[in-house]
Amino acid sequence: MLAYVRGPPVAVFAGSWLCSKSPVDGTPIALGEPFGDCEVGVARLMSIATSVRIAKQLGVRVFVSEELGEDAVDAAFAGGANGVLEELKYSEGDYKEGAASVLLRPRDLAELVNTVRVIAETHRKPFDVLIAASLDRVHEFAPYVDGVVIVDGWVPVSVGEAGEIPEIRRCVHCGVDYLIYSNPVRRCIYCGRRLSGVIASTRPPRSRAVFRSVFKRYAGVTRLRVKIV
């Protein structure tokens, strides 16, 4: 049984296929919160999902590469990824006939904008600009490109052992998770709305449609508190 012990204030859960009891993939998890009976490998998947969500909050489309592996790609979709690089019509470094996007690996912003200008002047064709960059540089390029491919620099996420997995219920309106160790609570003590369960032993099938649905539901959650009851 695991808890989320180190990382951003709110992480994104991913890797339900490694668990017997857990949240749905794409569900936000508060720092310090027990989250399920899972293999420790979920830490890497949560790291990828959380990194994609952080990049998405900058208002840019986010893609990942199949080189990460099937589990990691699914984790990226749980974080809100827009697609997989290899499924796009793209060329790298320069425009090629039939390409919808050009993937660049710029060292800085000046190199990016000048390379795009030269390609546009040379080929006179419309194209989307994608960059391959580490997570810590996404904010630098996000306002000037159509999408980013995160290649490394994933935000660190650590998990630790939990002695017990309590019943966890969430008020999406107030952004509060209730960790229920004793008296059951069915409504939020702050707003009175009905609480929804976070952890379950039965979950939807592993699919991109499900991941997108969960991400859209929680895309606006930027703060999540834990209350013990």
C-alpha positions in Angstrom: 0.0 0.0 0.0 1.4 3.3 -1.1 1.1 7.0 -0.4 2.3 10.1 -2.4 5.2 11.4 -0.3 7.3 13.8 -2.4 6.7 16.0 -5.4 4.4 18.9 -6.4 1.5 19.8 -4.1 -0.8 18.0 -6.6 0.3 15.0 -8.7 -1.7 13.1 -11.3 -2.3 9.4 -10.7 -1.4 7.0 -13.5 -0.9 3.2 -13.6 -4.1 1.6 -12.3 -3.1 -1.5 -14.3 -0.4 -2.0 -11.7 -2.9 -1.8 -8.8 -5.6 -3.9 -7.2 -7.2 -0.8 -5.6 -6.5 2.8 -6.8 -8.1 6.0 -8.3 -9.0 6.2 -11.9 -6.0 7.2 -14.1 -5.8 11.0 -14.4 -7.2 11.7 -10.9 -5.3 14.4 -8.9 -3.6 13.2 -5.8 -2.6 15.5 -2.9 0.9 15.5 -1.4 0.9 13.2 1.6 -2.2 11.2 0.5 -2.5 7.4 0.5 -3.7 6.4 -2.9 -3.8 2.6 -3.4 -2.5 -0.9 -3.3 0.0 -0.7 -6.2 3.4 -1.6 -7.4 6.1 1.0 -6.8 6.5 1.4 -10.6 3.5 3.8 -10.5 5.9 6.5 -9.3 7.5 6.8 -12.7 4.1 6.8 -14.4 2.8 9.5 -12.0 5.9 11.5 -12.7 5.2 11.5 -16.5 1.5 12.2 -16.1 2.2 15.1 -13.7 4.8 16.6 -16.0 2.4 16.6 -18.9 -0.3 18.3 -16.8 2.2 21.0 -15.7 3.1 21.6 -19.4 -0.6 21.7 -20.4 -1.2 24.4 -17.8 1.1 26.7 -19.9 -1.5 26.6 -22.7 0.4 24.5 -25.2 -0.3 21.2 -26.9 1.8 18.4 -25.4 3.1 15.2 -27.2 5.2 12.3 -26.2 7.3 9.7 -28.1 6.6 6.0 -28.4 10.2 5.5 -27.3 8.9 6.0 -23.7 7.1 2.7 -23.8 3.4 1.8 -23.8 2.8 2.3 -20.1 4.5 5.7 -20.1 2.5 6.8 -23.2 -0.7 5.9 -21.5 0.5 7.7 -18.4 1.1 10.8 -20.5 -2.5 10.6 -21.8 -3.7 10.4 -18.2 -1.9 13.7 -17.7 -3.7 15.2 -20.7 -1.3 14.6 -23.6 -2.6 15.6 -27.0 -1.0 12.8 -29.0 2.0 10.7 -29.9 4.8 12.1 -32.0 5.1 9.1 -34.3 1.4 9.4 -35.2 1.8 12.9 -36.6 2.8 13.9 -40.2 6.0 15.7 -39.3 9.5 16.3 -40.5 12.5 17.1 -38.3 14.8 20.1 -38.8 13.3 21.3 -42.0 10.0 21.2 -44.0 9.4 18.3 -46.2 6.6 17.9 -48.7 3.4 16.6 -47.1 4.4 17.3 -43.6 1.9 19.1 -41.3 4.5 19.9 -38.6 8.2 20.6 -38.3 10.0 19.4 -35.2 12.9 21.5 -34.0 15.4 21.1 -31.2 16.5 24.8 -30.6 19.1 25.8 -28.1 17.4 29.1 -27.3 14.5 31.2 -28.4 16.5 33.2 -30.9 17.6 30.1 -32.7 13.9 28.9 -32.8 12.4 32.0 -34.3 15.2 32.5 -36.9 15.0 28.8 -38.0 11.2 29.1 -38.4 11.6 32.3 -40.4 14.2 30.7 -42.8 12.0 27.6 -43.3 8.9 29.8 -44.1 10.9 32.0 -46.5 12.3 29.0 -48.3 9.3 26.7 -48.6 6.4 29.1 -48.4 4.1 26.4 -47.0 2.0 26.4 -43.8 3.2 24.2 -41.0 2.9 23.8 -37.2 6.0 24.3 -35.1 6.9 21.6 -32.6 9.9 21.6 -30.3 11.5 18.7 -28.5 12.6 20.0 -25.0 12.9 19.0 -21.4 10.1 20.0 -19.0 12.1 22.8 -17.4 12.4 24.6 -20.7 8.8 24.3 -21.9 7.8 27.6 -20.4 10.5 29.4 -22.4 9.2 28.2 -25.8 5.4 27.6 -25.1 4.2 31.1 -26.2 5.9 30.8 -29.6 5.1 27.2 -30.7 2.1 25.0 -31.6 3.2 22.1 -29.5 6.0 20.6 -27.4 7.4 17.1 -27.2 8.7 16.4 -23.7 11.8 14.4 -23.9 13.2 14.5 -20.3 13.3 16.5 -17.1 10.2 14.8 -15.7 9.1 16.3 -12.4 10.3 14.0 -9.5 7.5 12.1 -7.8 8.2 9.7 -4.9 5.9 7.2 -3.2 6.3 5.5 0.1 4.7 2.7 2.1 1.3 3.3 3.8 0.1 1.3 6.7 -3.6 1.6 5.7 -5.6 2.9 2.7 -8.5 4.8 4.2 -11.7 5.5 2.3 -11.1 8.7 0.4 -13.9 11.0 -0.7 -13.5 14.3 -2.6 -15.4 17.6 -2.9 -14.5 18.8 -6.3 -16.1 22.2 -5.7 -13.9 23.0 -2.6 -10.8 21.0 -3.6 -10.8 18.9 -0.4 -10.1 15.2 0.0 -11.5 13.6 3.1 -9.4 10.7 4.5 -11.9 8.7 6.4 -10.4 6.7 9.2 -13.3 6.7 11.6 -16.6 8.5 11.2 -18.0 8.3 7.7 -18.7 11.6 5.9 -21.0 11.8 2.8 -21.2 15.5 2.4 -18.6 18.3 2.4 -18.5 20.1 5.7 -17.7 23.4 3.9 -20.3 23.6 1.1 -22.6 20.7 1.8 -22.2 19.1 -1.6 -22.2 15.3 -1.9 -18.7 13.8 -1.9 -17.4 11.4 -4.6 -15.2 8.3 -4.0 -11.6 8.5 -5.1 -10.3 4.9 -4.6 -12.0 1.9 -6.1 -11.2 -1.8 -6.9 -13.1 -1.5 -10.2 -12.1 1.0 -12.8 -12.9 1.9 -16.4 -10.9 0.1 -19.2 -7.5 1.4 -20.0 -8.2 3.7 -22.9 -7.3 7.2 -24.2 -11.0 8.1 -24.2 -11.2 7.4 -20.5 -7.9 9.3 -19.8 -9.1 12.4 -21.7 -12.5 12.3 -19.9 -10.9 12.2 -16.5 -8.4 14.9 -17.4 -11.1 17.3 -18.6 -13.0 16.7 -15.4 -10.1 17.7 -13.2 -8.2 20.1 -15.5 -9.2 23.1 -13.4 -8.0 21.6 -10.1 -4.8 23.4 -9.1 -5.1 23.1 -5.3 -6.1 20.1 -3.3 -6.3 19.8 0.5 -6.5 16.8 2.8 -8.8 16.6 5.8 -8.6 13.7 8.3 -12.0 12.5 9.7 
